[in-house]
Amino acid sequence: MRQYFRDIFQSVWTILVGMKVTFTHLFTPAVTIQYPDVKLKLPERARNRLYVNMDDCIGCFQCDMACPVDCIKIETVKALPTDDLGLTSTGQKKRLWVTQFDIDIAKCCYCGLCVYPCPTECIKMTDVYEFSEFDRHNLIYNYATVTPAEGVEIKAKAAEYEKEQAAKKAAAAAQAKAAAPAPTPVAAKPSPPSVPPTVPPSDKPTESKQ
C-alpha cells in the first residue's frame, strides 16, 4: 500500500516539474524569433532559389549538363550574321539566341552544381527561401527574355538562312564541277614485240651420220 501511494506521488511530482518548465518557456519571449515579422539572417553561402541573369547567358548548356536531377531546360538558336546580341558583362560576344531557359525549382535539390561551371557566372543561388505555391506549375521559372512568338520567328529565320546557305553551297559545287576541264584520255601503251624463247644448247654430243 505504501508503494502504491509513492508511485502516485512521483507521477504527480513529475508532471508538475514538466509543467513548470513548460510555463517558464511559455511566457519568455526570447524562446524563438517572431517569424515572419522577424527573420534570421542566412549565412553567406546559403543555397536556396536559383536566379539567372539572362544578360550574361551565352547558352553554353554547362549548367544543364551539370544538373543531376535534370531540372534545367535550355533551347538555343544560332544567331544570324546580321543579328547583334551584344556582349556579356565579361566582354564575351553572344552568338546564340536563348529561346528557352526554364528551371523547375520543384525538382531542384539545391546542390549548387550548376553554379560552378558557368563561364559567365550568370546563374547563382540566392537567399530567397519563401516561394511556396499552391500550383506546382508555378514553380517552373521562365528566365528567357524571348517570348514564345519571338522564339518561333527566330527559329523560322534561322531555318530559312540555313536553307539559303545550303542552296548556295550546292550551286557553287555544281558550278565548280562544270568549270573543271574534262580529263584527257590516256593513250594505251604499245605492247612490246614477242620474242621467241631461246632453247638452251644441249650438253649431249650429237652423232655424225656416215
C-alpha positions in Angstrom: 0.0 0.0 0.0 2.8 2.4 0.8 4.5 1.7 -2.6 1.2 2.4 -4.3 0.9 5.9 -2.9 4.6 6.6 -3.5 4.1 5.8 -7.2 1.2 8.2 -7.4 3.2 10.9 -5.7 6.1 10.5 -8.1 3.8 10.6 -11.1 2.2 13.9 -9.9 5.5 15.4 -9.0 7.0 14.6 -12.4 4.0 16.2 -14.1 4.4 19.4 -12.0 8.1 19.6 -12.8 7.4 19.3 -16.5 4.6 21.9 -16.4 6.9 24.3 -14.5 9.5 24.1 -17.3 6.7 24.5 -19.9 5.2 27.6 -18.3 8.7 29.1 -17.8 9.4 29.0 -21.5 5.8 29.8 -22.5 6.0 33.3 -21.1 9.6 34.0 -22.1 9.6 35.9 -25.4 13.3 35.0 -26.1 12.5 31.4 -26.9 12.3 31.9 -30.6 12.1 34.7 -33.1 8.8 36.2 -34.0 8.5 34.8 -37.5 7.5 36.1 -40.1 7.9 39.5 -38.5 11.5 38.7 -37.6 13.7 36.5 -39.8 17.1 35.0 -39.2 20.0 36.2 -41.2 21.1 33.4 -43.5 24.8 32.5 -44.0 26.6 34.0 -46.9 26.8 30.7 -48.8 23.1 29.7 -48.3 21.7 27.7 -51.2 18.1 28.5 -52.0 16.2 29.6 -55.1 18.2 29.9 -58.3 18.5 33.1 -60.2 19.7 33.6 -63.8 20.9 36.9 -65.3 20.0 36.4 -68.9 22.0 39.4 -70.0 25.2 37.3 -69.3 23.8 33.9 -70.5 25.5 32.6 -73.7 23.6 29.4 -74.0 26.5 27.1 -73.4 24.5 24.3 -71.7 27.1 23.9 -68.9 24.5 24.3 -66.1 22.1 22.0 -67.9 24.7 19.2 -68.2 25.8 19.6 -64.6 22.3 19.3 -63.1 21.9 15.9 -61.5 18.1 16.0 -61.5 17.5 17.5 -64.9 15.5 20.5 -63.7 17.1 22.9 -66.2 15.8 23.0 -69.8 17.5 25.3 -72.4 16.9 25.8 -76.1 19.2 27.9 -78.3 19.2 29.1 -81.9 22.3 30.3 -83.8 22.2 34.0 -84.4 22.4 35.3 -88.0 25.3 37.4 -89.2 23.1 40.4 -89.1 22.0 39.9 -85.5 23.7 41.8 -82.8 23.1 40.2 -79.4 25.5 42.4 -77.5 28.2 41.4 -75.0 28.2 39.9 -71.6 29.5 41.8 -68.5 32.8 39.9 -69.0 33.1 41.2 -72.6 32.2 37.9 -74.3 30.2 38.2 -77.5 26.9 36.4 -77.5 26.4 34.2 -80.6 23.2 32.3 -79.7 19.6 33.2 -79.1 18.4 31.6 -75.8 14.8 31.0 -76.7 14.1 28.9 -73.6 15.6 28.8 -70.2 13.3 27.1 -67.7 14.1 25.9 -64.2 11.7 23.5 -62.4 12.5 24.5 -58.8 10.3 21.7 -57.6 12.9 19.2 -58.8 15.9 21.2 -57.7 17.9 19.6 -54.9 19.9 22.8 -54.1 23.2 21.1 -54.7 24.7 24.2 -56.4 26.5 22.1 -59.1 25.0 24.3 -61.9 26.6 27.4 -60.5 30.3 26.5 -60.7 30.7 25.5 -64.4 29.0 28.7 -65.7 31.7 30.6 -67.6 29.9 34.0 -67.3 28.7 33.4 -63.7 25.1 34.3 -64.7 23.4 31.6 -62.6 23.6 31.7 -58.8 21.9 30.6 -55.6 20.1 33.3 -53.7 18.9 33.7 -50.1 15.2 33.6 -51.1 13.6 30.6 -49.4 9.9 31.7 -49.3 8.5 30.6 -52.6 5.8 28.1 -51.8 2.9 27.7 -54.3 -0.5 26.1 -54.4 0.0 25.1 -58.1 3.1 23.1 -58.9 3.4 24.6 -62.4 4.1 28.0 -60.8 7.4 26.5 -59.6 8.7 26.4 -63.2 10.5 29.6 -63.7 10.9 31.0 -67.2 14.0 33.2 -67.4 14.2 33.6 -71.2 13.7 37.2 -72.3 12.4 36.0 -75.7 8.7 35.5 -75.9 7.3 32.2 -77.5 6.2 34.2 -80.6 9.6 35.7 -81.0 11.2 32.3 -80.5 9.1 30.9 -83.3 10.1 33.8 -85.6 13.8 33.4 -84.7 13.7 29.7 -85.5 12.0 30.3 -88.8 14.6 32.9 -89.8 17.4 30.6 -88.8 16.0 27.7 -90.8 15.5 29.9 -93.9 19.1 31.1 -93.6 20.4 27.6 -93.3 18.4 26.6 -96.4 19.8 29.5 -98.4 23.3 28.7 -97.4 22.9 25.0 -98.3 21.5 26.1 -101.8 24.5 28.4 -102.3 26.9 25.6 -101.5 25.2 23.2 -103.8 25.2 25.8 -106.7 28.9 26.6 -106.1 29.8 22.9 -106.1 27.8 22.4 -109.4 29.5 25.4 -111.0 32.9 24.3 -109.9 32.2 20.8 -111.3 31.0 22.3 -114.7 34.0 24.6 -115.0 36.6 21.8 -114.3 38.4 20.6 -117.5 37.4 17.2 -118.8 40.1 14.7 -118.1 42.2 13.8 -121.2 42.1 10.1 -122.2 45.4 8.3 -121.6 46.7 6.6 -124.8 47.3 2.9 -124.4 51.0 1.9 -124.4 52.0 -0.4 -127.3 52.8 -3.9 -126.2 56.4 -5.0 -126.6 57.2 -7.4 -129.5 57.1 -11.0 -128.7 60.5 -12.7 -128.6 60.6 -16.4 -129.3 62.0 -18.3 -126.4 65.6 -19.4 -126.8 66.4 -23.0 -126.4 69.5 -23.6 -124.4 72.1 -25.9 -126.2 72.0 -29.4 -125.1 75.1 -30.8 -123.3 74.7 -34.2 -125.1 77.1 -34.6 -128.1 75.5 -35.0 -131.5 76.2 -38.1 -133.6 77.6 -37.7 -137.1 75.9 -39.6 -139.9 78.1 -41.7 -142.1 
